[in-house]
Amino acid sequence: MKKINFRCSFEDSFQIMIKNICQILRNAFSLMSFLLDTVASKHKLAWGEFLKIYLGFLKFPLPMTRCLFLVVNLLFWGCGQEKSKILKPEENRFSKQNIKMGLTEPIALTISNDNEVFFCQRRGEIFVYNPKKGFVKEIASFMVDYSGGNGVMGLALDPNFDYNKHVYLFYIDTAMNYKLSRIKFENDTLLQANEKIIFSFKIDKEPGAHNGGTILFDKMGNLLISTGDNTPPWQANGYPPHDQRYGREMYDALRTASNSDDFRGKILRIKPLENGNYIIPDGNLFPKNGSLGKPEIYVMGCRNPWKMSIDDKTGFVYWGEVGPDAGTDSTIGPRGYDEINQAQSAGNFGWPLFVANNIPYCYVPLTDSSTPKPFSATKPYNPSKNNTGLKNLPIPQNAFIYYPYAKSKEFPLVGKSGRTACAGPVYNYMNHKNSSVRFPKYYNDKLFIYDWMRSWIMAVSMDNKGKYQGMEQVLKNIKLVNPTHIAFAPDGSLYILEYGLIWYAQNKDASLTRIIYSEGNRPPVPIITCNDTILELNSTLTFNANKSYDLDKDSISYEWSMDYQAPFSYQKNATFIFTTAGVYMLNLSCMDSKKSSATQTKKIIVGNTYPKVDILLKGINATFYFDNSDFEYSIRVSDKEDKKIDTSKIVSNITYIPQGTDIYPMIEPTTGHKETPKEREITENALIASSDCKSCHAMNIKSVGPSFIDISKRYFNHPKAIELLSAKIIKGGGGVWGDHAMSAHPQITLANAKSMVQYILSLNNTSPNIEDKYSIKLAQQGKILSKEFVSKRGWFYITSTYTDNGIEGKYPLSKTNILTLKNPLLKCITADSLHKCMIIEENKNLKYVGAFNYESNIHFKNIDMSQINKVSVKVNSKSATGFLQLRENSSKGNIIATTKVNPQGKWGIWEICTFNFVPLNKKINLYITFEDNQPSDDGTSDHMINLEFLSFEILKK
């Protein structure tokens, strides 16, 4: 018998062994995974607990392959189980801390490894917040050009800041140079005398012509700089400016953003050296020798890459691209879009040839009348005579996320309205180990984006290749006011700069804030309750913390202080006597039993009280206006502190609002604190208050746009003011008030745009005919003539505002009173409440309340029944018989009057029924009920009626 030789090399034996083990694992994993998952899910066991149980059933010794299989399989299963446990965190586990309020245009921040927060204001001031010391300190002030949108734009710390203390600043100096400089931070001060200019280039002086401005370091020590296209947009009607006419070079974005030989409209990437110079890193868009373009360019084709971030894990660069203003598509190209972009490597992102997902624009040189031709995304070409770089450009890349003013089909969660897209950080959970305030693991590897105008923050999910998967809103319950920059600190908390409501101004709500997450114990929620915030001198303020609470039901200790000084009380209830006039900040700090704390602040004004404004009518019902009924009015103002009322500060108007705008239910007399004219909110018009108007316009001071008062003065006598301004609100525009274009608002209806314009025009002091202008200025007393109210269908409201003299000229208070007069015909569908009935719409001209039976009622609030002795109702009954009733203050209240309902035999035949009664001469809540002669709850229409309107009439003189 022949012997078989089994000899083989060691390498062959090892390979065979590995191959056999892998085969065993492959065969066993699927079966064991199923068994493990089934048993664990059935008994709800954690994988570690299951491991102990499983080992108990095994008999030892175990073969090596069994041990290996068991350990590997359970580890894989354990990782899967751990991942599946990651749930979305509860919103109430996030809390907001106000670090510094009352800032002036805070623009950028950066955070050290020691959690020190450095931030800058656009006008040149640099601050640092030291959380260990607990205060904010100004550490430098730079001379900058801050006209338009210029000034300090970016701030970054050297990767070796812990050792070299180098701070980098990106700003526009007074000679219109972009400067990247390096300054040393020493003894809580920036040593400006030792400023080292690393990089600089000239820009055109065009206010607000897009600056970009973010600077930050990547993990390789490269410094990235975002720059805007430095091109004014307002001559292009919301589309890309391609102007080729002589002397119009600054109105051509092709000369900058898509010019490979220009630093503007780019993201630059350099590597600073210790000696103050820099080198070009590998991987930029053009060769280092500059043969094809500026070697510093990493990304080109940007309009205004305002806020940028880098994912430390992947190195991907993200930025928000503030897009053009067009509200609609046209022959020139698409409407405007904002973008969130992702650059996985160097590239071209299209502007001003393309937008969004590479939708092409047409080349419009304005030098001839030839038909515009769209640019080609496969062969992008820069034809501008102002282009000094490549003609044939790199293929453009699509935007990562993009959305217009109107609702986005692709990304509906971003909403609609004004837009300023910004890219925040990608959250890396493991960068923030051992922190009790870090954001949860749920947000690991998600990109945080935000919108300055819309004031939301979204977390964007991506796959392992960076492809978009979805988004969700973050911090829904925390109010933000125009966030300009967000960044995660080493401790995992989120710092936010909030710009505030008004552009180019100091804002009381402009702040550095911090958001923390409480995985275990949550900090208490302090709530100040006080009897008033506007006090006379020598008043005693009584306040308490009774509404404060702790979500974990921990006990709370309290600490009261004034103006952040030493505490004056540790009780839940406290008082404070004010002996000096001024503005005070009352602070309540709450600490739970686990030493977590939070603070709330409330502003107190002492030495001034609200004025009193009364609108008095003579000979008229206070709810309705009636044709051919003249009436007299008078406006009375009193103020305790003002010795004499300055009548020039009384502004009164009567304004007409057309029916259909639904503005009446939203108008209420304003009684809230209005600290200064600058801070006065437009609460008198709910449509304006709910839009983004206040981001660009204030009541009577210039912001980024003109004040409402100035608009009113300019257009009040314009014959087509309402049509012109309404169209401008919807479509956008510019060039009338200066450099900034107005955003389009295609989501606003024409009727609502007209209502907004009518309110704004009512702010003027002149007195045209109400038939032509919808509003007239009222003297302190007078008579309103009947011809001004003939055949009007809508609402008139009389407003009167007085602003007092304040405290030594500061902190004036305003009081507005509003008296609304309705048309005496009330549609039943506009009732304040409907009970056991429904609204039926047969067509756009016929809507009524239907399915009205003996259990139903509708009611209207605060109806003045003075002088009214007759109410007519339009009713339709097929077969129901009975009586309609007018009731006082409830559906079971006193019956004012009844009227009989007659069946018509079929639907669609309406009749007018009349209530006659003696005037009540008081205001009531008016209810309408039905008493059925044969009540039934069988659900059939035999016992139901329809109601269309009520019409009120007054006693004839």
SEMARKOL-115120 format. One record per residue (C-alpha): residue in one letter; z, x, y. Coordinates in pm, whole numbers, plus 32768, in hexadecimal, padded with zeros to 4 digits. Example, Ala and Ser with C-alpha at 12.3 -4.5 7.8 and 13.67 -1.06 7.14 Angstrom:
SEMARKOL-115120
a830C84CE7E3E/s82CA85577F96/
This chain:
SEMARKOL-115120
m800080008000/k7F99808D8148/k80A880C5824A/i8079803483A6/n80DE811384C4/f81AE805185CA/r81D2817786B2/c818481348822/s81DC81CD8971/f831381708A38/e823880DF8B4D/d81877FFC8A54/s82D27F8489C1/f835A7F318B1E/q82227E6F8B79/i82317DA88A38/m83A17D578A74/i83627CE08BD9/k823A7C148B65/n830A7B668A59/i84297B1F8B4B/c83387A878C48/q829F79AD8B3C/i83F679338AD0/l845178E48C3A/r830B782C8C77/n833977528B43/a84A677048B8A/f84B476D38D03/s840475848D10/l84DA74EB8BFB/m862375778C79/s85DB751E8DE4/f85A373B88D7B/l86E373AC8CB0/l87B574538DBB/d873273798ED5/t875B723C8E05/v88C272828D9F/a892973008EF6/s889271DD8FB2/k892370E18EBE/h8A8471698EE1/k8A5C71DF904B/l8AC973428FFC/a8A9F747290D8/w89DF75839027/g8B0D766A9014/e8BE0755E8F6B/f8AC875158E7B/l8AB276868E21/k8C1E76858DAB/i8BE8754F8CD7/y8AA675D08C44/l8B3D771F8BE2/g8C5276688B2E/f8B5A75D88A39/l8AC3772A89E8/k8B3C77FE88C7/f8B5A797088FD/p8AD17A7688D0/l89967A0A8987/p884A7AB4894A/m87D47B788A77/t86AD7A948AB1/r879079618AAE/c887879FD8BB0/l87597A688C8B/f86B879158C70/l87FA785D8CBF/v8856792C8DF0/v86F9792F8E86/n86C077C08E4A/l880E77588EE1/l87D67838900E/f8683779C904B/w87147641901B/g883A769190FD/c875577029218/g868C75C491F7/q87C474ED91F8/e884A75A2932D/k8705756A93E8/s86FD73F89392/k885773CC942A/i87E4742A958B/l87F572E29648/k87A8729997B3/p88E672CE987F/e899A71B3992C/e8949719C9AA1/n8ABA71829AFB/r8AF572E19A7B/f8A3873719BA4/s8AED738B9CF0/k8A8874039E49/q8B4F74EF9F25/n8AFD751AA096/i8B267689A0EB/k8AA67692A254/m8A327569A325/g89807551A475/l887D7664A43A/t87417696A509/e8609769CA42F/p868D7750A2F8/i855C77D7A246/a85A478C8A125/l86BC794CA04B/t86FF7A579F45/i88327A9A9E71/s88D77BDE9E01/n89627C2D9CA8/d8AB97BF69D42/n8A5A7A909DA6/e8A417AE49F19/v89407A009FBC/f88647A94A0CD/f879B7998A198/c86CF7994A2D6/q866C78A4A3EA/r8508789CA467/r8568790FA5C4/g85EF7A5BA54A/e875C7A32A4E2/i87CD7AC4A394/f89107A52A2E8/v89D77AA4A1B3/y8AC279C1A0F5/n8BCC7A76A02F/p8C6479809F35/k8D8D7A669EF6/k8DE77A6EA068/g8D807903A094/f8CC47919A1E0/v8B677943A274/k8B247A62A363/e89F77AAEA43E/i89917C13A3EC/a885C7C46A4C9/s876E7BA4A5BF/f86057C19A5D3/m85127BF4A6F4/v83F77B24A666/d82DF7A44A6DD/y835178E9A675/s8246781AA721/g81AD7713A640/g820F776AA4DE/n823B78E0A51B/g837B79AAA4FD/v84457A30A3DA/m839E79BAA29B/g842E7A74A171/l85607B31A0F7/a859A7BFE9FBA/l86937CF79F2A/d86297E3E9E8B/p86437E3B9D0C/n873E7F589D37/f87F97EAC9E51/d89487EE99DA9/y8911805C9DE6/n882580879F0F/k887E7F489FD5/h87147F1CA045/v86AE7DC8A0D3/y853E7D71A107/l84CD7C8DA21F/f83767BF3A25D/y83397B72A3BE/i82457B4FA4E0/d82A47C2CA604/t82667BE6A775/a811A7CA6A766/m80987BBAA656/n80B77CB0A539/y81247C4EA3DC/k82317D4CA385/l82D87D9EA23E/s84077E6FA28F/r852D7F06A1D9/i868A7F09A270/k87D27F88A1E5/f88FB7E9EA1BE/e8A437F49A209/n8B9C7EC7A26B/d8B207D5EA27A/t8A0E7DC1A370/l88997E04A35F/l88597F54A404/q872D7EF0A4D6/a87168048A577/n86B480D3A422/e85A27FD2A3E1/k84838065A318/i832E7FBAA32D/i82967FBCA1CF/f815D7EECA20C/s80C07E47A33C/f7F7F7D9AA3A9/k7F027CD4A4D5/i7ED57B5CA4DD/d7E327A6CA5D2/k7F1979BAA6C4/e7EDE7854A65E/p801F7785A653/g806276E2A506/a7F30777BA462/h7FD077B1A30C/n80B078DBA2CF/g812378D2A165/g823B79CDA171/t82FF79E1A02B/i83567B3E9FB0/l83F67B8F9E61/f84087C9D9D57/d83917C809BEF/k84427D1F9AC7/m83657E579AE5/g83DC7E999C48/n829A7E219CEB/l82B97D629E31/l81E67C269E5A/i81927B9B9FB3/s80F37A489FF6/t801C7A24A12F/g7F7678F1A1C7/d7E0878D7A22B/n7E6278EAA3A0/t7D5F77DEA3EB/p7DA176AAA4C5/p7D44756FA402/w7D3F746AA515/q7BD1748CA574/a7B5C743EA411/n7BE472D9A3F2/g7CB2732DA2BF/y7BA073EAA204/p7B6B7565A1E7/p7B0D7613A32E/h79C476CFA301/d796176E4A470/q784D77EAA4A6/r781077AFA618/y783278CEA70C/g799578F5A790/r7A217819A67D/e7A74792BA584/m7BE078C3A56D/y7B70776FA4EA/d7ACF7802A3B4/a7BB07821A280/l7A9378D3A1CC/r7AE07A03A2A3/t7C3F7A22A20E/a7C9C7968A0CE/s7B5779AEA013/n7B167AFEA0B8/s7B657C199FC5/d7B867D07A0ED/d7C9D7C44A19D/f7E127C2CA157/r7E2F7ABEA1C4/g7E2A7995A0DB/k7EA47A729FC0/i7FC27ADD9EE3/l7FE17C559F08/r808A7D399E0B/i81097E969E59/k82167F819DD5/p82FA800A9EE9/l837081709EC8/e84BB82059F2F/n841182CBA048/g8397818CA0F1/n82318197A073/y819C80C99F5D/i80A380E79E3E/i7FB47FEF9D9D/p80297F7E9C44/d7F3B7F489B22/g7EA97DED9AF1/n7E537D819C53/l7D127CC09C93/f7C407DDF9D1F/p7C267F549CCF/k7D2380419D68/n7C0D80FA9E22/g7BC57FC99EFB/s7A567FBF9E9A/l7A4F7E459E61/g7B6F7DCF9F39/k7CCD7E1A9FB1/p7D7F7EB99E88/e7EC67E0E9EEC/i7E347CB79E96/y7EBF7C159D5B/v7E537AAF9DA6/m7D4D7A349E9E/g7CD778D99F08/c7E2078559F98/r7E487769A0BF/n7FBF7777A0FC/p808278019FD2/w81CD77B7A079/k82CE77D39F61/m829F78AE9E2F/s835F791A9CF8/i833779F99BC6/d839F79AF9A61/d846A7AE099F4/k84157AA49887/t829C7A7E989B/g824C7B1E99E9/f818479E79A4A/v817379A99BC2/y81A178479C49/w816D77CA9DAB/g814F76879E6D/e800776629F27/v801E7588A05E/g7ECE74D8A05C/p7DE1743CA15C/d7E2372EEA204/a7CFA720DA1B5/g7D6D70BEA12F/t7C267057A08B/d7AFF70EE9FD4/s79C4711DA0A5/t786B71BBA0A3/i79127302A108/g79F073029FD6/p7B2E72779F3E/r7C6771FD9FEA/g7D8372F3A01F/y7E6173649F02/d7F9974389EF3/e7FAC75209DCA/i80A375D49CED/n7FEA77049C68/q802B77EB9B44/a7F9679499B34/q7FBA79E999DF/s7EEA7B0A9A62/a7E2C7B669B9E/g7D2C7A679C0E/n7C7C798C9D0E/f7D0A78319D4F/g7BEC77A09E14/w7C45774B9F7B/p7B8376F4A053/l7A6C76B59F56/f7B3475E39E5E/v7C76751D9E3F/a7D4D74889D26/n7C9B74AE9BD6/n7B7975669C7B/i7AE974369D2F/p79DB74D09E0D/y79B874AE9F85/c786F74C3A03B/y781675DFA123/v781B754DA285/p77C77666A37B/l779E7576A4A7/t766E763FA51B/d75617556A495/s753373F4A418/s74C97449A2B5/t75597382A195/p76A1741EA122/k768F74BF9FCA/p77BD74E19EE5/f783776369E78/s780976959D0B/a793F76DA9C3A/t787377A79B43/k77CE78779C55/p78BE78779D7E/y781B790C9EB2/n78A07957A00F/p77817925A108/s78487953A24B/k77CA7A44A353/n793B7A90A390/n796E7B05A22A/t798B7C80A214/g79C97C8EA09E/l791F7C219F5E/k781D7B0E9F6B/n78337ABD9DF9/l799B7A669DB0/p7A717A629C73/i7A63791D9BAF/p7B6D78309C3F/q7C9477BC9B6F/n7D0F76549B5E/a7E5275EC9C02/f7F7975C59B15/i7FF274809BBB/y7F4C73CA9CDE/y7F8572879D9C/p7F0271D29ED7/y7FB471009FDE/a7F766FC99F0D/k7FFF6F959DAF/s7F8570989CB8/k7EDB701E9B7C/e7F13716A9ACB/f807A71A29B3E/p8105704A9B9F/l827270B99BAA/v823E717E9CEE/g821470359DAE/k8155700D9EF3/s81847056A067/g817D719CA12A/r817372D6A055/t81D87444A05C/a81D274D09EFC/c82BC75F29EB1/a82F376BF9D76/g845677159D1D/p84DC77EE9C04/v84B077D99A8C/y860F77AB9A02/n868178AB9900/y87C278319863/m881D798097C8/n88107A2F991B/h8952797B9978/k8A4379C6985C/n8BB379689867/s8B9178879998/s8C44773A99B7/v8B5476BB9AC3/r8A00771D9A35/f88F5761799FA/p88E975A3988F/k880E762E977B/y873C74F1978E/y8683758A98B7/n864276DA9812/d84DF775A9855/k849076329939/l83EA76689A89/f849E75CA9BB1/i83AA75489CB5/y840374899DF1/d836173E09F1A/w83E17420A077/m836272D7A107/r83BA71FA9FDE/s850B72A29FA0/w850172999E25/i852973A99D1D/m847273989BCF/a84A4745F9A8F/v835474AF99EE/s834274EA9877/m824375DF97E6/d81E5765B968E/n820577C79627/k80B3781396C5/g811577819815/k8049764397ED/y80C9750E98A3/q817B741097C5/g8231732998B4/m832A730899D0/e8468724B9A24/q852F72229B62/v866A72F39B88/l879F729E9C56/k873971359C91/n889070D69D16/i88AA71F49E10/k881071BC9F67/l874572E09FF0/v86B172F5A14E/n856B73BBA14B/p85BD74DDA05F/t8512761FA0D0/h858177149FC3/i863A77009E78/a86B878169D95/f87A378429C70/a88C8792C9CA4/p893E7A1B9B91/d8A5279229B42/g894A78189AF4/s899277369C1D/l887076C69CF9/y886E771D9E6A/i8798764C9F55/l87387672A0C1/e870B751DA162/y863A7520A29F/g86B473D4A329/l85F872AAA3AE/i85617325A4F5/w84677442A510/y849B756CA5F8/a86047511A643/q876B7542A5E0/n87CC742CA4F1/k892873B7A495/d88AA7389A32F/a87FB74DCA31D/s88CF759EA229/l890A769CA119/t897E75D39FEE/r89DB76219E89/i89AB754C9D52/i8A8E758E9C2C/y8A9474FE9ACC/s8BD774B49A18/e8BA774C398A1/g8D1374899852/n8E0074359969/r8D5B73999A97/p8DDC73CD9BF8/p8E76729E9CA2/v8DAC71CC9D94/p8E5671C69EEA/i8E18708F9FBD/i8EA7706BA11B/t8EFF6F0CA189/c8F6B6EE6A2F3/n8F986DCDA3E9/d8E966E57A4DE/t8DCC6F8CA538/i8DA56F3CA6AA/l8EF26F4CA75E/e8F8C6F36A8B5/l90597058A937/n91C1706BA8B4/s91646F91A78B/t92056FAFA637/l91086FC2A51B/t917D6F31A3D1/f90C36FA3A29D/n90EF6FB6A126/a905A703A9FE3/n908E6EF79F1F/k8F226EE39EAE/s8F1A704B9E35/y8F0270699CBD/d8EE071589B9A/l8DDC710D9A8E/d8EB771B19988/k8FE870E399F1/d90AA721B9A57/s91BE720A9B59/i9154726E9CB9/s920373289DD0/y919572FA9F39/e917473E0A064/w9117736CA1C2/s90A27457A2D5/m8FF57439A425/d8ECF7518A487/y8F0475EDA34E/q90557665A3D2/a91A07674A319/p91FE7537A258/f92D9743DA311/s931F734CA1F1/y932B7347A074/q935971D1A04F/k926070CE9FD8/n928D7013A121/a92A770C6A26D/t928A70A0A3E6/f921E717EA503/i92537157A67B/f913671CCA75C/t91A7723CA8B4/t906972F0A91E/a8F0C725EA93E/g8DFA72F4A867/v8D5672F1A714/y8E2E7342A5E4/m8DE1737CA474/l8EDC72D3A38D/n8EE5737EA238/l8F6D72F8A0F1/s8F8B73EE9FD1/c8FE373639E7A/m9051743B9D54/d908573C19BF2/s918A74379AFA/k909475359A6C/k906575D89BC3/s8F0675519C04/s8ED874E59D6D/a8DE274439E5C/t8DE273F09FD0/q8D5D72D6A0A9/t8D3A72E7A222/k8D2871CFA323/k8CD471F8A494/i8DC4715BA58F/i8D6D7124A6FE/v8E98710AA7E8/g8E92709FA954/n8D696FB5A948/t8D326E5BA8B4/y8C026D84A87A/p8B7F6CB7A999/k8B606B40A96D/v8A0B6A9AA98E/d89E6691FA98F/i88A26858A99A/l88E966FCAA25/l87F265DCAA12/k87FD649BAAD5/g8759635CAA62/i86C863DDA91A/n871763D9A7AC/a878D6532A735/t86C16531A5F1/f85716497A64E/y847E649DA76E/f83BD6360A7C3/d82786321A87A/n829D62A9A9E1/s840E62FDA9F8/d845D63EFAB12/f85AC649CAB09/e86836582ABD7/y872266BFAB57/s881767C2ABD8/i88886912AB53/r89EC6981AB90/v8A656AE6AB56/s8BC56B6DAB6D/d8C576CC0AB15/k8DC56D20AB20/e8D8E6E8CAB87/d8C696E64AC77/k8CF46DFDADC9/k8BA36D75AE2F/i8A896D01AD4D/d89496DC1AD8F/t88476CAAAD76/s87306DA9AD43/k87C66DEEABEE/i87A06C85AB80/v865A6C5BAAC1/s86026AF5AA60/n84C86A62A9C6/i8446692AA923/t8351697CA80C/y827068ADA72C/i82546902A5B9/p8139684CA502/q81896779A3D5/g8150682EA28C/t81F3697DA2DC/d83406912A245/i83F969D3A34F/y84EC68C5A3C1/p85DA68D6A296/m85F66A4EA2C8/i86556A48A439/e87C76A4EA48B/p88816AA7A5CB/t88D76C18A5C5/t8A466C6CA5DA/g8A466DC4A539/h8A986F06A5EC/k89766F92A6B6/e89F870E1A72A/t88E17155A810/p878770D7A869/k86FD71F2A797/e87B77173A666/r876D7004A697/e86CB6F6EA565/i85C16E62A577/t86896D54A4CA/e85FA6C3BA59F/n84B76C3FA4D4/a84EA6C49A35C/l83816CA6A315/i83A26DE0A3E7/a84FA6E2CA357/s84776E17A1F1/s83446EF0A22E/d83257065A276/c82EA7029A3ED/k843A70BBA44D/s83E17209A3B0/c82EA7246A4CD/h8357715BA5E6/a84A37121A694/m84FB7007A782/n84E970BAA8D1/i84C17230A891/k839072EEA81A/s83A37360A6B2/v827373DAA5F1/g81CE72A4A683/p820271E3A7C6/s83317104A7F4/f83126F8DA7BB/i835D6F58A92B/d823D703FA994/i814D6F92A8A6/s81B46E44A939/k817D6EBAAA9E/r80266F4FAA56/y7F956E2AA994/f80446CF9AA23/n7F246C97AB0A/h7E116D09AA1C/p7D386BD4A9D0/k7D1C6C2CA85E/a7E676CDFA82A/i7ED26C19A6F8/e7D896C43A640/l7D686DB2A6A0/l7EC96E1DA644/s7ED76D49A508/a7D9C6DF3A48A/k7E2F6F46A4E2/i7F6C6F00A41A/i7E9C6EACA2E7/k7D856FAFA305/g7E3970CAA3BC/g7DA77191A4DB/g7DF3728DA5E9/g7D917336A72B/v7E337241A81D/w7F9172D2A83A/g7F51743DA7E7/d7F227514A6BA/h7FB77453A59A/a7EEB7355A4DB/m7F8B720EA475/s7FA171CFA300/a7EE370ADA267/h7FA96F8AA1D7/p7EB06EC9A0FD/q7FD46E20A049/i80326D5CA186/t7F856C0BA1AD/l7ECB6BB4A2ED/a7FBF6A98A337/n80EB6B7DA31A/a80426C90A3E5/k80056B94A4FC/s81706B27A4EC/m81E36C90A511/v80FC6CC3A63B/q81736B83A6E0/y82D96BF8A6C8/i82856D4EA75B/l81C46CB1A87B/s82F06BD1A8C2/l83B86D04A92B/n82F86D2CAA71/n83886CC3ABC1/t82566C0FAC4F/s821E6A96AC44/p80C66A22ABD5/n807268C4AB5C/i81096880AA07/e7FCD67D1A98F/d7F13691DA9A7/k801D6A1FA95A/y8116697BA869/s823E69FDA932/i82CC69F1AA8F/k83DF6AABAB3D/l84F769C6ABAA/a85CD69DDACE0/q874169A3ACBE/q870F6833ACF6/g85EE6748AD21/k8521662FAC90/i842B6639AB71/l830D6549ABA5/s828C6455AAA2/k812464D3AAB6/e8197661BAA1F/f81FD6567A8DE/v80EA6468A8A3/s806B6454A73A/k810D6595A6C5/r814A65BFA550/g823E66D6A50C/w837E6751A5AC/f83E767BAA705/y850D689DA72D/i85C568F8A869/t865E6A53A863/s87446AEDA963/t87D16C4EA952/y88C66D03AA30/t891C6E76AA14/d8A606ED9AABD/n8ABA701CAB74/g8B6F70B9AA4D/i8C8671B9AA6A/e8C3B728FAB9B/g8ACA7254AB62/k8ADA72A1A9ED/y8ADA71C3A8B8/p8A68707FA95C/l8A7C6F41A88F/s89736E33A87F/k89976CC7A824/t88706BE7A7D5/n88836A71A7B5/i876369AEA71D/l872D6839A732/t861967B3A650/l85596670A68B/k849565E1A565/n837364F4A562/p8407639AA51B/l832C6375A3E6/l83D86425A2C2/k831B6461A17F/c83FB6400A05D/i8394653A9F9F/t843E6608A0B4/a8594656DA070/d86B66661A058/s86FF65E79EF6/l8657650C9DF1/h872364759CD3/k868863E49B94/c852A63C89C24/m83FD64AF9C46/i82F065259D37/i819464A89CDF/e8057653E9D71/e7F2564619D47/n7E5665439E28/k7E96663A9F41/n7EAE651BA03C/l7F9464389F74/k80E564B09EF7/y820A63C79EC1/v835363959E0B/g831C62DA9CC4/a83E0625D9B95/f84E461D69C8A/n85D160DB9BE6/y872E604D9C03/e87CD619E9BAB/s86FC62649CA3/n873E62D29E07/i86B563BC9F10/h876B6432A045/f873164D8A197/k884065A8A23E/n88C46583A3A1/i87F36460A41C/d885463E5A577/m884E6269A568/s888D6242A6DF/q87A46140A77F/i86F46107A631/n86E75F9AA5C9/k85BE5F94A4DD/v854B6064A3B2/s84076019A2FB/v83C06090A19A/k827160A7A0EA/v82AB602D9F86/n81DC5FDA9E52/s82555F069D2D/k818B5E8F9C03/s82875D9C9B6E/a83E65E009BDE/t849C5D159CC7/g85D55D569D8E/f865B5DEA9ED2/l864A5F409F71/q878B5FA7A022/l87DD6099A13A/r8936612DA0F9/e8A246200A1C4/n8A90635CA146/s8A7363209FCD/s89AE625D9ECB/k8ADD61769EAC/g8B286170A020/n8B28605AA11F/i89E15F91A11C/i89415FA0A274/a881C5EB8A227/t87495E2EA109/t85DF5DC8A0E1/k85335D0A9FCA/v84315DB19EE7/n83145CD29E6F/p824E5D239D32/q80D55D4B9D67/g80655D1D9BFF/k7FCE5E799BE4/w80025FDA9C64/g7F51605B9D9B/i7F945F349E80/w808E5F9B9F8E/e81555EC1A07C/i82345F06A1A7/c83965E81A188/t84855E7EA2AF/f85FA5EBAA2DB/n868D5E1BA415/f87EF5E6DA488/v88CC5EB3A5B3/p88C56024A624/l89E560EFA596/n89EE61EDA6B5/k8A5B630EA5D6/k89D16413A4E6/i89DA63C7A373/n894E643EA227/l8853632AA1DE/y882762B4A075/i871B61CA9FE9/t876D610A9EA9/f86CE5FEA9DE4/e87755EB39D57/d869E5E2E9C3D/n86B15CB89BFA/q86825D019A86/p86FA5E699A53/s868C5F169915/d86A46074988B/d858C6046978C/g84BB6152983C/t839660699886/s82EF604C99DA/d83445ED999F1/h84855F2F9AAA/m840B604F9B83/i838260689CE5/n82DA61749DBC/l834061E29F1D/e825C629DA00F/f830862AEA164/l8414622DA24F/s83C661E2A3BA/f84D961C6A4C2/e84C360F6A5FF/i85A760D9A72F/l860F5FB6A805/k85065F5CA902/k85755F76AA6B/
